Amino acid sequence: MENKTYDKVTTPLPHREGPGESLKGRIVIELQNVKRYFQVGSETVKALRGVSFKIYEGEFVTIQGTSGSGKSTLLNQLGCLDTPTSGEYYLDGISVRTMSKSQRAHLRNQKIGFVFQNYNLLAKTTAVENVELPLMYNSKYNAQQRREAAVRALQAVGLGDRLEHKSNQMSGGQMQRVAIARALVNNPAVLLADEATGNLDTRTSFEMLVLFQELHRQGHTIIFVTHNPEIAEYASRNINLRDGKIREDTINPNIKSAAEALAALPIPQDD
């Protein structure tokens, strides 16, 4: 069995201005009565039916919902992959609704770090090269600066000894750590994770939650979209969607420790 020595974030990334008041500080995301309708033949599908909320800097928010709840449509709105039929979406104070695709792409690259369920790494590319990708579109970085930033990001997620490994040389947990490093390297306003533990076994899932909680402790703003209600126990706030509307938006007063849950798991036995 592989000897994992990177269960904890070791080198903090340089991060944005401190969150100040965790729940009442700077607003990073604001949705105002966002609706998203799709025309399917003669039928109008109302995927989002007036969604409003604010997310403040430094929050760790889960967004939950079953199939058909509007969760995927909301994810596309938050990620600037789509625009509302009506209503307003502000990302770090910038109105998104009237932007062109190219404007949204630029904003997305600057303000959002994505973590996907399937990692979305380039197969024949090293960990460093994968993490460098978002910086290719940032004119503030030359080649050397890109590499230095990518190395720092990988060290911050505990992969300082896997810099030159390619995807086929890494475990699922390691690949997801590369994906998280890639999401963080541009120092985004928000980290947007889509079912980030969905393809991982129980132990590796908790290792990822340990990492997300550490990033939250450092002041990063995290939105974790999931169908798994257990994840909400480790976040600071939970938003629950049903039928395109928010049915519940609650603060978690008793955040569980993912590190303690990981330590309590049975030690895996070799077959």
C-alpha positions in Angstrom: 0.0 0.0 0.0 1.2 3.5 -0.8 2.7 5.4 2.1 0.8 8.7 2.2 2.6 11.5 4.1 0.6 14.4 2.9 -2.7 14.4 4.9 -2.2 17.9 6.0 -1.5 21.2 4.2 2.1 22.0 4.8 2.9 25.3 3.0 0.1 27.9 3.1 -0.5 29.7 -0.2 -0.3 33.4 -0.2 -3.9 34.3 0.0 -6.3 37.2 -0.4 -6.9 39.9 2.2 -8.1 38.4 5.4 -11.8 37.7 5.7 -12.3 40.0 8.6 -15.7 39.0 10.0 -16.2 35.5 8.7 -19.9 35.7 8.0 -20.4 39.5 7.6 -17.3 40.5 5.8 -16.8 41.2 2.1 -19.5 39.7 -0.2 -17.8 37.4 -2.7 -21.0 36.1 -4.4 -24.5 37.6 -4.6 -27.5 36.2 -6.4 -30.6 38.4 -6.6 -33.8 36.5 -7.7 -31.9 34.5 -10.3 -34.2 32.6 -12.7 -33.1 30.2 -15.4 -35.6 28.9 -17.9 -35.0 26.5 -20.8 -37.3 25.9 -23.8 -37.5 22.2 -24.6 -39.9 21.9 -27.6 -43.1 23.5 -26.6 -42.4 23.2 -22.9 -40.6 25.7 -20.6 -38.4 24.1 -18.0 -38.0 26.3 -15.0 -34.6 25.1 -13.6 -34.1 28.0 -11.2 -37.2 29.8 -9.9 -35.9 32.8 -8.1 -32.7 32.1 -6.2 -31.2 34.7 -3.9 -28.3 34.4 -1.5 -25.0 36.0 -0.5 -21.7 34.2 0.2 -19.1 36.0 2.3 -15.4 35.8 2.1 -14.1 33.0 4.2 -17.2 30.8 4.2 -17.2 27.1 3.5 -20.6 26.5 1.9 -22.2 23.2 0.7 -24.9 23.4 -1.9 -27.0 20.2 -1.9 -29.9 18.9 -3.9 -31.2 15.7 -5.6 -31.5 15.2 -9.3 -33.8 17.8 -10.8 -33.3 20.3 -7.9 -31.5 22.8 -10.1 -28.1 22.2 -8.5 -26.3 21.7 -11.8 -27.9 24.8 -13.3 -26.9 26.8 -10.3 -23.4 25.5 -10.5 -23.3 26.8 -14.1 -24.4 30.2 -13.0 -21.9 30.4 -10.2 -19.1 29.2 -12.5 -20.0 31.9 -15.2 -20.7 29.1 -17.6 -24.2 30.4 -18.2 -26.2 33.6 -17.5 -29.6 34.0 -15.9 -32.9 34.4 -17.8 -33.6 37.1 -15.3 -32.1 38.4 -12.0 -28.6 39.4 -11.2 -25.4 37.6 -10.3 -22.4 39.5 -8.9 -19.1 37.8 -8.6 -16.6 39.7 -6.4 -18.7 42.8 -7.0 -18.9 42.4 -10.8 -22.2 41.9 -12.6 -22.1 38.8 -14.8 -25.6 38.8 -16.4 -24.8 41.0 -19.4 -21.3 39.8 -20.1 -20.3 38.2 -23.4 -18.9 34.6 -23.4 -15.3 35.9 -23.8 -15.8 38.4 -20.9 -17.2 35.6 -18.7 -14.3 33.3 -19.6 -11.8 36.0 -18.6 -13.6 36.6 -15.3 -13.9 32.9 -14.6 -10.1 32.5 -15.1 -9.3 35.3 -12.7 -11.9 34.8 -10.0 -12.9 31.1 -9.8 -10.9 28.0 -9.1 -12.7 24.9 -10.3 -12.3 21.4 -8.7 -14.1 18.7 -10.7 -15.2 15.2 -9.8 -13.2 13.7 -12.7 -10.1 15.9 -12.0 -9.9 17.1 -15.7 -6.1 16.8 -15.8 -4.2 16.5 -19.0 -3.1 12.9 -19.2 0.5 13.1 -20.5 1.3 16.2 -18.6 3.2 16.5 -15.3 1.6 17.8 -12.1 3.5 21.1 -12.4 2.4 21.6 -16.0 -1.2 20.9 -15.1 -1.2 23.4 -12.3 0.5 26.0 -14.6 -2.4 26.0 -17.1 -4.6 28.7 -15.6 -1.5 31.0 -15.5 -1.0 30.7 -19.2 -3.7 33.3 -19.7 -2.3 35.6 -17.0 0.1 38.2 -18.5 1.5 39.0 -15.1 3.4 35.7 -15.1 6.4 34.7 -17.2 7.4 31.0 -17.6 9.7 31.0 -14.5 7.0 32.7 -12.4 4.4 30.2 -13.6 6.5 27.3 -12.6 7.3 28.8 -9.2 3.7 29.5 -8.5 2.7 26.0 -9.5 5.4 24.4 -7.3 4.1 26.5 -4.3 0.5 25.4 -4.9 1.5 21.7 -5.1 3.6 22.0 -1.9 0.6 23.6 -0.2 -1.6 20.6 -1.0 1.1 18.1 0.1 2.5 17.1 -3.3 5.9 18.7 -3.2 7.4 15.3 -3.9 5.2 14.6 -7.0 6.0 17.6 -9.1 7.1 15.7 -12.2 4.6 12.8 -11.9 2.1 12.4 -14.7 -1.6 11.5 -14.1 -1.1 7.8 -14.8 1.6 7.7 -12.1 -0.8 9.1 -9.4 -3.6 7.8 -7.3 -7.1 9.3 -7.4 -6.4 11.3 -4.2 -3.2 12.6 -5.6 -4.9 13.6 -8.9 -7.6 15.5 -6.9 -4.8 17.3 -5.0 -3.3 18.4 -8.3 -6.7 19.6 -9.3 -7.1 21.6 -6.1 -3.6 23.1 -6.5 -4.6 24.1 -10.1 -7.7 25.7 -8.7 -5.8 27.7 -6.1 -2.8 28.8 -8.2 -4.5 32.0 -9.5 -5.5 33.0 -6.0 -9.2 33.1 -6.9 -12.0 34.8 -5.1 -13.8 31.5 -4.7 -13.0 27.8 -4.9 -15.9 26.0 -6.6 -15.9 22.2 -6.1 -18.3 20.0 -8.0 -18.7 16.6 -6.3 -15.0 16.8 -5.5 -15.1 13.5 -3.5 -17.5 11.7 -5.7 -14.9 9.4 -7.4 -12.9 8.7 -4.2 -13.1 5.9 -1.6 -14.1 6.8 2.0 -10.6 7.3 3.3 -9.4 9.4 0.4 -12.6 11.4 0.6 -11.9 12.3 4.2 -8.3 13.2 3.3 -9.8 15.7 0.8 -12.2 17.1 3.4 -9.2 17.6 5.8 -7.6 19.6 3.0 -10.7 21.7 2.3 -11.1 22.4 6.0 -7.5 23.5 6.2 -8.0 25.8 3.2 -11.1 27.2 4.9 -9.1 27.8 8.1 -6.6 29.8 6.0 -9.4 32.1 4.9 -10.3 30.7 1.4 -13.9 30.9 0.3 -15.2 27.5 -0.7 -18.5 26.4 -2.4 -18.8 22.6 -2.4 -21.7 21.3 -4.6 -22.7 17.8 -3.6 -25.5 15.2 -3.4 -23.9 13.8 -0.2 -25.6 15.3 2.9 -22.7 14.1 5.1 -20.4 16.7 3.6 -22.5 19.5 5.1 -21.4 18.4 8.6 -17.9 19.6 7.8 -18.8 22.9 6.3 -19.8 26.2 7.9 -23.0 26.7 6.0 -25.4 24.6 3.9 -27.8 25.6 1.1 -30.4 23.0 0.1 -32.2 23.2 -3.3 -35.4 21.6 -4.3 -37.4 22.2 -7.5 -35.3 25.2 -8.4 -35.7 27.1 -5.1 -33.8 27.3 -1.9 -35.6 25.3 0.7 -33.0 25.7 3.5 -30.0 27.9 4.2 -28.5 27.2 7.5 -25.3 28.0 9.5 -23.6 24.9 10.9 -22.9 25.7 14.6 -21.1 22.4 15.2 -18.6 21.8 12.4 -17.2 18.3 12.6 -13.4 17.7 12.3 -12.6 15.8 9.1 -9.2 15.0 10.6 -10.8 13.3 13.6 -13.2 11.4 11.3 -10.2 10.3 9.2 -8.3 9.1 12.3 -11.3 7.1 13.5 -11.6 5.1 10.2 -10.4 1.5 10.4 -6.8 0.9 9.1 -7.1 -0.5 5.6 -5.9 -4.1 5.3 -4.1 -5.5 2.3 -6.1 -8.3 0.5 
